Amino acid sequence: MAERTASAKAYNTLAVIGAGAWGTSLALTAARAGRSVALWARETGVIESIAGTRENAAFLPGFKLPPSITATGELSQAVAEAEALLIAAPAQHLRATLTAVAAVTPKGLPLVVCAKGIERGSGKLVTEVLREAAPDFEPAVLSGPSFARDTALGLPTAVTIAARFDLAERLQASLGHSSFRPYATDDVLGVALGGAAKNVYAIACGIVEGMGLGESARAALLARSFAELTRLGTALGARSETLAGLSGLGDLVLTATSSQSRNFRFGREVGRGRTIAELREPGQPLAEGVDTAPALIVRARAEKIELPVAEAVAGVLDGSLPLDASIARLMNRPLKPE
């Protein structure tokens, strides 16, 4: 694998669609790898900030962007010279973004989904949304344990890129450098599922923290969360080694244990007694797991898979299950072998 990747030809010109913290960090990563990058932003203020100060002051303050990154508000301009596109829109806005991108992008280019989540209502993974909204393009997904700020700082980060193998290897060559290490796989479903489910379980671990239930309880919950992820992933056809790798267990551990995680912080505040309405007011950080939880349950029930932890989180978030009752429900489940 390493021998093949070493000879893979990099894409020299990339477009990043979405200039939030993660999209901007990915653009910076690609620039450090030697690529020219067009960064598309919806917000006029972001474009003006980058043009005037070389900084995305709204979403990733404190990081100067090199001249090889050009910000634009025109999708057609962003994709005009791109050889591959990184799509960094939130999961619940992904379908609309992909539809708009597909309308102005030459068919056949690689589209790399860098969002994590499941579409609410349909229960579809981001890669399934990609195939429906942009069927004439080469599908790929990038996921793994990576905070935008860590990546922007140049701290060591490893992720997984899933696509057809030759495409995954070219994307590796395009983004990899001394502090950003992408691993390649063709298990697209496994990588997409790991990135989505971990946000739900991060909220659960945050709730345990907020309620003051102790480190032992959080460790047990984390282990059982991974068991649920593995159970559903296996039923859907994901590989066990993918689920136990960077985009599964690795991302779960990071997101469910760090205060940098928006989903963990959201759960912690819920555990401390704040209401969902308060935490979802305009201007509050986006916690993808809130929308992913009911969608994950829809998907699991279609496969006749039980996800007790995820179901408890969904119940707490929609108000049908009080916090204390959620813990009691989990602790009073029938005893059985692990």
C-alpha positions, 0 to 999 in steps of 0.5 A: 500500500505504501509503495503504491501511494508513494507513486500516486499523482497528486491533484494540484488544484483543489476547491474547498466548498464551505469556509467554516472552521473545518473547511478553512483548516482543510484549505490550509492543510492542502496549501501546506501540502503544496496545492493551490486552493479555491475556498468558497464561502457563503458569507460575504464577511468571510471573503472580505476578511480573507481578502483584507487580512488573510484570516478567517476571523469569523470561524478560524481566527488567528491563522494567516492563510497563504496566497495559494488560498483564494476566497470566493463567493461564486461557486462557478469560480471556485470549481473552475480550475479544480481537479478535486473538490472537498465538501465541508458543508454541515451534514444537514445542508449537504444535499442542497450544497451538493446539488448546487455544486453539481450544477456548475462542476464538470462531471466526473471530478472527485467530490470528497465529503468532509462532513460527519452526520446522517441526514435527518428524515431519510437516515442516509449517510453522507456518502449516500446523500452524495451518490443521490445528489451528485451521481455523475461524480467520483464519491469519496469521504474524509473523516477521522479524529481531527479538530479544526484548530489542532489541524490548523496549528500543524499538530500531528493529525491522522485521518482516513480517506475512503474512495475507490483505491486509486482515487483515495491514493491520489487524495492522500498524495494531494493532502498528506504532509509532515503533520497531516497523515491520511490513510486510504481505504475503499470502505466508504460506508464504514468511514461515513458511519463512524464519523456520524455515530460518534457525535451521538455518543459524544453527547451521551458521554458529555451528559454523564460528565455534566451529571457528575456520574464519574469517570468509571461511568463514562468509560463504560458508556464509551465502551458500550457506544463502540459496541453499538457502532460495531453492531450497526456497522457490521449489519450495514456491511462495514469492515470491522477494521474500519470501525476499529480504526481512525474514523471509528474508534479513533474519532469516537474517543476524541469526540467523546472525551475532549472539551474541544468537542462541540457535541461533548460540550453540548451533552455536558450542558444538558447534563448540568440542566440546561434546556435543548432550546437554550443550547440551540439558540442562534449563535450557539455552536453546531452540535451535529449529534442532535440531528444525527441521533434520531436519524441513527435510530431510524437507520438502526431500526430498519436493520433491526439493530438495538442501540440502547445508548443512542436511543437514550440520547435521542429520547433525552434530546426530544424530551420524551425521556428525563435525564434520570430515567435515561440512566436508570433505563440503561442500568436496568437492562437485562444482564447478559454476556458482553 
